[in-house]
Amino acid sequence: MKELITKNKENIIMFCIIFIFTSIIFTNFLTMHYATDTYNIINVGYQKYAINWSLTDGRIFMGIIGLLAETLSLPIDIYVIVLSILSLIISCITVIILKNIILRYKQTENKWKKIIALIISYCTIFNFMYLENLYFVESFVMALSILLFIIAADLLVRKGKYNFIKSMVLVIIGVMCYQGTIGIFFATTLLFSLINNKEKGVKNIIKDFFACCLIVATAVAINILQIKMIEIIFGTNQTRIGSLSKIWYNYIYILTNMNHILIYTCGLFPRWIFLLILNILILLGIIEFSKNKESCTKNMLFIILLASTTIASSFITYLLSLTSFYAGRLKFSIGATIGILFIYLYCTSNIFHKKGFIKVITTLLLVVYLVLNLFFYIFIMKEHKKVNYFEKQEVIQINEYIKQYEKENNTEVKYIVDYISNENFIKLYYNGIKTHNILTYSAVRSNWSNDGVINYYTGRKLEKVDKKHNEKAYNEYENLVNEDKLENGYKCIEDTLYITQYMH
């Protein structure tokens, strides 16, 4: 054990430094916060959420964790904070592993170059899209899936004994953790293959990518089979996987709306900045590669192929379902694109290894990108905590209205019905909130969390029902909405609270 620690002393020190640093950045999450889904967990209970959402969606390990929390009767704050800490630990381990892979391809004893490799790895994992993954209680399995996919890609490309089987096993486990990050397996397989085969030709790269596709197809098939078994056992019905007949429609939708994602980056990064940094980095790479005329064209094509494939890999899951199309948590690969290109340049060129103007500019770009990521992490998490406060205050206001209504009408409000508005989605956000993304919209105005947040802060047990519960009352509420006679967006009619919800 002592020998193992001595051998990995540098990695352990680096891990401790980045974990402490990252924990400080994530103070607003580690001091308890409420995602919209957190209110839903509180409302339905660990067991129902684990079965109806985690297991039924094919996330078997999160389902097990939820069932364990139910058995232990864990308080929700302990549950959220522990999973957040574990996700940061796993993420920091992934950073160290990725750094070691980089240094295996480009060996150096220079401490500054090792630090550069560490920063590149950190930016790749803790990219702007990843903040949304870390927002949910599922952050732990999301982080674990990314770790498994990157290790699997490394094993696949290295082609050691049984490495194909090992890679497949890791991908299967990763998919059972969380399917939405599978794109990073495609991206890192291509990345490592391009680096590993830069002198060997394109044939090996094509082989690696076909092996990657075969592994993913197998893992997805097993995951779908697992979902079908869960549906039979628990009598549930998953809704995330669409019909195969819609693949072409989904493909066209992706192509049509991809530019919106790349420009606005799901509200998690300033508009256009991702594309600006990406294009500057590609330009710097082309300038650097142009110094070697023999391999210039090949490397230019490779860097463009790598960028486009990494971005495209984030949309793979949408071929089957467009659910959460504008969510960042399913687009980890887009956020990782800039980091992946930095890795490619670090390992295949001298852009970080020889003194010169290009090295200064590239290093400065890396530092600017790191600072921007961290700044918006902190800023958006701060905004999110404000939203949690506003949610509580709005629910208190709603509860006072309900109590007054019950007193005046000598009745008890037992139910809640959503009225879904396709207009004015901006009302999802509170006044004073400057960033609009998944982390900052109101749980009170989201149809999957409004009953949870209201019940949590009021101690009520309002039951969610649909408009068929009382169609006459629903039509009355709809007329009030159309006539713009609802100042606060909710009203009690008979024994039911009707509340307007807005689609993102």
Stockholm file with secondary structure:
# STOCKHOLM 1.0

chainA/1-504         MKELITKNKENIIMFCIIFIFTSIIFTNFLTMHYATDTYNIINVGYQKYAINWSLTDGRIFMGIIGLLAETLSLPIDIYVIVLSILSLIISCITVIILKNIILRYKQTENKWKKIIALIISYCTIFNFMYLENLYFVESFVMALSILLFIIAADLLVRKGKYNFIKSMVLVIIGVMCYQGTIGIFFATTLLFSLINNKEKGVKNIIKDFFACCLIVATAVAINILQIKMIEIIFGTNQTRIGSLSKIWYNYIYILTNMNHILIYTCGLFPRWIFLLILNILILLGIIEFSKNKESCTKNMLFIILLASTTIASSFITYLLSLTSFYAGRLKFSIGATIGILFIYLYCTSNIFHKKGFIKVITTLLLVVYLVLNLFFYIFIMKEHKKVNYFEKQEVIQINEYIKQYEKENNTEVKYIVDYISNENFIKLYYNGIKTHNILTYSAVRSNWSNDGVINYYTGRKLEKVDKKHNEKAYNEYENLVNEDKLENGYKCIEDTLYITQYMH
#=GR chainA/1-504 SS CHHHHHHTHHHHHHHHHHHHHHHHHTHHHHTCCCCHHHHHHHHHCHHHHIIIIIITTTCHHHHHHHHHHHHHTCCHHHHHHHHHHHHHHHHHHHHHHHHHHHHHHSCCCCHHHHHHHHHHHHHHHSCTTHHHHHHSTTHHHHHHHHHHHHHHHHHHHHTCTTHHHHHHHHHHHHHHHCGGGTHHHHHHHHHHHHHHTTTTCHHHHHHHHHHHHHHHHHHHHHHHHHHHHHHHHHCCCCCSSCCGGGHHHHHHHHHHHHHHHHHHGGGTSCTTHHHHHHHHHHHHHHHHHTTSHHHHHHHHHHHHHHHHHHHHHTTGGGGTCCTTTTCSTTCHHHHHHHHHHHHHHHHHSSTTTSCSHHHHHHHHHHHHHHHHHHHHHHHHHHHHHHHHHHHHHHHHHHHHHHHHHHHHHTCCCCEEEEEEESSCGGGGSCTTCCCCSTTTSCGGGCTTTHHHHHHHHHCCCCEEECGGGCHHHHHHHHHHHHTTCCSSSEEEETTEEEEEEECC
#=GC SS_cons         CHHHHHHTHHHHHHHHHHHHHHHHHTHHHHTCCCCHHHHHHHHHCHHHHIIIIIITTTCHHHHHHHHHHHHHTCCHHHHHHHHHHHHHHHHHHHHHHHHHHHHHHSCCCCHHHHHHHHHHHHHHHSCTTHHHHHHSTTHHHHHHHHHHHHHHHHHHHHTCTTHHHHHHHHHHHHHHHCGGGTHHHHHHHHHHHHHHTTTTCHHHHHHHHHHHHHHHHHHHHHHHHHHHHHHHHHCCCCCSSCCGGGHHHHHHHHHHHHHHHHHHGGGTSCTTHHHHHHHHHHHHHHHHHTTSHHHHHHHHHHHHHHHHHHHHHTTGGGGTCCTTTTCSTTCHHHHHHHHHHHHHHHHHSSTTTSCSHHHHHHHHHHHHHHHHHHHHHHHHHHHHHHHHHHHHHHHHHHHHHHHHHHHHHTCCCCEEEEEEESSCGGGGSCTTCCCCSTTTSCGGGCTTTHHHHHHHHHCCCCEEECGGGCHHHHHHHHHHHHTTCCSSSEEEETTEEEEEEECC
//
